[in-house]
Amino acid sequence: MKRVNKKMSISDQTYDLLRQSIVSGEFSPDQELREEKIAKQIGVSRTPLRDALRRLSMDGLVVLRNGKPAKVATFTIEGSLHLMEVRSLLEMHNLRTITPILSKEIIKQLRDNVTHQRKAIAKEDYETFVELDRDFHLLLTEANENKKLQDLILQMNSGDYRAFIILSNTLPQSAEAACDEHEGILEAVEEGAVERAVEAMDVHMNNIVNRITQYHT
């Protein structure tokens, strides 16, 4: 594992180093993250390390345990599919609400987002793609006045789902198809075609489920 650069924020670097170690597979799912050992490896005190572990827990990549070392998160297909069922209902309901009222400004942000998705895929920068994927779905909620729904969709696109996608290593096979599906949703939203947008989202959600199942059976 790399060590931190003392000229930069120790807390942020510790978070970045641990996250990369998890995403790259250096730390395997369910592996214990013993603070003393890791702090010594990367050259930090326990304070920034604990802060990094808390942030990784919020990302869904780490499980914090009282009185025991934190562990790298692990997921089941069944749990991920149950989460996707709920997410699908929320995302389609949101599109029915926002498609008729979406502003040109948000549509432009969505278009820019898809453009950056394609650039990230071309660079094989799948971590950036995951962030852009999340942002695409969150942008679609901005016009919705139901803040509880916004929060739920944020939760569905963060935590367990994002961590599962990252740790499952499906992105090299699925990112381009997912981006094409985002494009289809965007085109329908741009035209104000509510039911076509909802159908495109339904296809996207079903394809995510199919990809998860395909790569883990």
C-alpha positions as CSV (number, residue, x, y, z in Angstrom):
1,M,0.0,0.0,0.0
2,K,1.2,3.5,-0.7
3,R,2.1,6.0,2.0
4,V,0.6,9.5,2.5
5,N,2.3,12.7,1.2
6,K,2.7,15.0,4.2
7,K,2.2,18.1,2.0
8,M,-1.5,17.2,1.4
9,S,-4.5,16.7,3.6
10,I,-3.8,13.6,5.7
11,S,-7.4,12.7,6.2
12,D,-8.3,13.0,2.5
13,Q,-5.2,11.0,1.4
14,T,-6.0,8.3,3.9
15,Y,-9.5,8.0,2.6
16,D,-8.3,7.9,-1.0
17,L,-5.6,5.3,-0.3
18,L,-8.0,3.0,1.6
19,R,-10.7,3.4,-1.0
20,Q,-8.3,2.5,-3.8
21,S,-7.0,-0.5,-1.9
22,I,-10.6,-1.8,-1.5
23,V,-11.6,-1.1,-5.1
24,S,-8.5,-2.6,-6.6
25,G,-8.9,-5.8,-4.6
26,E,-5.8,-5.3,-2.4
27,F,-8.3,-5.6,0.5
28,S,-10.8,-8.4,-0.2
29,P,-14.5,-8.4,0.8
30,D,-15.0,-9.3,4.5
31,Q,-11.4,-8.6,5.3
32,E,-10.7,-7.1,8.7
33,L,-9.1,-3.6,8.7
34,R,-6.9,-3.6,11.8
35,E,-6.2,0.1,12.7
36,E,-2.7,-0.4,14.2
37,K,-1.4,-2.4,11.2
38,I,-2.9,-0.1,8.5
39,A,-1.9,3.1,10.3
40,K,1.7,1.8,10.3
41,Q,1.6,0.7,6.7
42,I,0.5,4.1,5.3
43,G,2.2,6.3,7.9
44,V,-0.7,8.0,9.7
45,S,-2.1,8.3,13.2
46,R,-5.3,6.6,14.1
47,T,-7.3,9.8,14.0
48,P,-7.3,10.4,10.2
49,L,-7.6,6.6,9.7
50,R,-10.8,6.5,11.8
51,D,-12.1,9.4,9.9
52,A,-11.4,7.7,6.6
53,L,-13.1,4.5,7.8
54,R,-16.2,6.5,8.8
55,R,-16.3,8.0,5.3
56,L,-15.8,4.6,3.7
57,S,-18.7,3.3,5.8
58,M,-20.9,6.1,4.4
59,D,-19.9,5.0,0.9
60,G,-20.9,1.5,1.8
61,L,-17.4,0.1,1.3
62,V,-16.7,-0.6,4.9
63,V,-18.7,-2.0,7.8
64,L,-17.9,-0.5,11.2
65,R,-18.3,-2.8,14.3
66,N,-18.4,-1.8,18.0
67,G,-15.4,-3.2,19.8
68,K,-14.1,-5.0,16.7
69,P,-12.0,-4.0,13.6
70,A,-13.9,-2.6,10.7
71,K,-14.4,-4.9,7.7
72,V,-14.5,-4.5,4.0
73,A,-18.1,-4.8,2.9
74,T,-19.5,-7.9,1.3
75,F,-22.8,-8.3,-0.6
76,T,-25.1,-10.9,-1.7
77,I,-26.8,-11.0,-5.1
78,E,-30.2,-11.4,-3.4
79,G,-29.7,-8.3,-1.3
80,S,-28.6,-6.3,-4.3
81,L,-31.6,-7.4,-6.4
82,H,-34.0,-6.5,-3.6
83,L,-32.5,-3.0,-3.5
84,M,-32.8,-2.7,-7.2
85,E,-36.5,-3.5,-7.1
86,V,-37.1,-0.6,-4.7
87,R,-34.8,1.7,-6.7
88,S,-36.6,0.9,-9.9
89,L,-40.0,2.0,-8.5
90,L,-38.6,5.2,-7.1
91,E,-36.7,6.2,-10.3
92,M,-39.7,5.6,-12.6
93,H,-42.1,7.5,-10.3
94,N,-39.6,10.4,-10.3
95,L,-39.5,10.5,-14.1
96,R,-43.2,10.7,-14.3
97,T,-43.1,13.8,-12.0
98,I,-40.1,15.7,-13.4
99,T,-40.1,15.0,-17.2
100,P,-42.8,17.6,-18.0
101,I,-41.1,20.3,-15.9
102,L,-37.4,19.7,-16.3
103,S,-35.5,23.0,-17.0
104,K,-33.1,23.5,-19.9
105,E,-30.3,24.1,-17.4
106,I,-30.7,20.6,-15.8
107,I,-31.0,19.0,-19.3
108,K,-27.7,20.6,-20.2
109,Q,-26.1,19.3,-17.0
110,L,-27.4,15.8,-17.9
111,R,-26.0,16.1,-21.4
112,D,-22.6,17.2,-20.0
113,N,-22.7,14.3,-17.6
114,V,-23.3,11.7,-20.3
115,T,-20.4,13.3,-22.3
116,H,-18.1,12.9,-19.3
117,Q,-19.3,9.3,-18.8
118,R,-18.1,8.4,-22.2
119,K,-14.8,10.1,-21.7
120,A,-14.3,8.2,-18.4
121,I,-15.1,4.9,-20.1
122,A,-12.6,5.7,-22.9
123,K,-9.9,6.2,-20.3
124,E,-11.1,3.1,-18.4
125,D,-11.6,5.3,-15.4
126,Y,-14.4,3.4,-13.8
127,E,-14.3,5.1,-10.4
128,T,-15.1,8.4,-12.1
129,F,-17.8,6.6,-14.2
130,V,-19.5,5.4,-11.0
131,E,-19.6,8.9,-9.6
132,L,-21.0,10.3,-12.9
133,D,-23.6,7.5,-13.0
134,R,-24.7,8.5,-9.5
135,D,-24.8,12.2,-10.4
136,F,-26.9,11.5,-13.5
137,H,-29.6,9.9,-11.4
138,L,-29.4,12.6,-8.8
139,L,-29.7,15.3,-11.4
140,L,-33.0,13.8,-12.4
141,T,-34.4,14.4,-8.9
142,E,-33.5,18.0,-8.6
143,A,-36.8,19.3,-10.0
144,N,-38.8,17.1,-7.7
145,E,-40.3,19.0,-4.8
146,N,-40.5,15.7,-2.8
147,K,-37.3,15.9,-0.7
148,K,-38.0,12.6,0.9
149,L,-38.0,10.9,-2.5
150,Q,-34.8,12.8,-3.4
151,D,-33.1,11.4,-0.2
152,L,-34.3,7.9,-1.0
153,I,-33.0,7.9,-4.5
154,L,-29.7,9.3,-3.2
155,Q,-29.5,6.4,-0.8
156,M,-30.3,3.9,-3.5
157,N,-27.5,5.3,-5.7
158,S,-25.0,5.5,-2.8
159,G,-24.0,3.1,-0.1
160,D,-24.7,-0.6,-0.8
161,Y,-25.5,-0.3,-4.5
162,R,-22.4,1.7,-5.5
163,A,-20.2,-0.4,-3.3
164,F,-21.6,-3.6,-4.8
165,I,-21.1,-2.4,-8.4
166,I,-17.5,-1.3,-7.5
167,L,-16.6,-4.5,-5.6
168,S,-18.3,-6.8,-8.1
169,N,-15.9,-5.7,-10.9
170,T,-18.7,-5.6,-13.5
171,L,-17.9,-2.1,-14.8
172,P,-15.5,-3.0,-17.6
173,Q,-18.2,-5.1,-19.2
174,S,-21.2,-3.0,-18.4
175,A,-20.2,0.7,-18.3
176,E,-20.7,1.4,-22.0
177,A,-24.1,-0.3,-22.1
178,A,-25.2,1.7,-19.0
179,C,-24.1,4.9,-20.7
180,D,-26.1,4.1,-23.8
181,E,-29.1,3.5,-21.5
182,H,-28.6,6.9,-19.8
183,E,-28.5,8.4,-23.3
184,G,-31.9,6.9,-24.1
185,I,-33.4,8.2,-20.9
186,L,-32.0,11.7,-21.6
187,E,-33.3,11.8,-25.1
188,A,-36.8,11.0,-23.9
189,V,-36.6,13.6,-21.2
190,E,-35.3,16.2,-23.6
191,E,-38.4,15.6,-25.8
192,G,-40.7,15.7,-22.8
193,A,-41.9,12.1,-23.6
194,V,-42.9,11.0,-20.2
195,E,-43.9,7.4,-20.8
196,R,-40.9,6.8,-23.1
197,A,-38.6,8.2,-20.4
198,V,-40.2,5.9,-17.9
199,E,-39.9,2.9,-20.2
200,A,-36.2,3.7,-20.9
201,M,-35.6,3.9,-17.1
202,D,-37.4,0.5,-16.7
203,V,-35.2,-1.0,-19.3
204,H,-32.1,0.5,-17.6
205,M,-33.1,-0.9,-14.2
206,N,-33.8,-4.4,-15.7
207,N,-30.5,-4.4,-17.5
208,I,-28.7,-3.6,-14.3
209,V,-30.4,-6.5,-12.7
210,N,-29.5,-8.8,-15.7
211,R,-25.8,-7.6,-15.6
212,I,-25.6,-8.3,-11.8
213,T,-27.1,-11.7,-12.3
214,Q,-25.0,-12.5,-15.4
215,Y,-21.7,-11.7,-13.8
216,H,-22.3,-13.4,-10.5
217,T,-23.9,-16.8,-11.4
